[in-house]
């Protein structure tokens, strides 16, 4: 009887330790809008020497752009007038937030990087 109790206790111990190991190995989904935005802002931060406030503001702008693109543009017919209009609105809103957030020098540098 003592052996049976020890085996059961040992089994429970193994089961609980296996769950904590698998929970620690979870990774972020690389296709989430937040992950994509974070990568883009990190790249811009090094290129344009952004401040903390600028980085936070741009992160929110990139997330909004990514979410709206996925909802209204991606996977849709690119020749449809509604999709083209939605894309234009999203891009215009994004450009306005970039212009408001960045200094004139940073904005011009960002635009030149876009063209290249």
Secondary structure, 3 states (H helix, E strand, C coil): CHHHHHHHHHHHHHHHHHHHHHHHCCCCCCCCHHHHHHHHHHHHHHHHCCCHHHHHHHHHHHHHHHHHHHHHCCCCCCCCHHHHHHHHHHHHHHHHHHHHHCCHHHHHHHHHHHHC
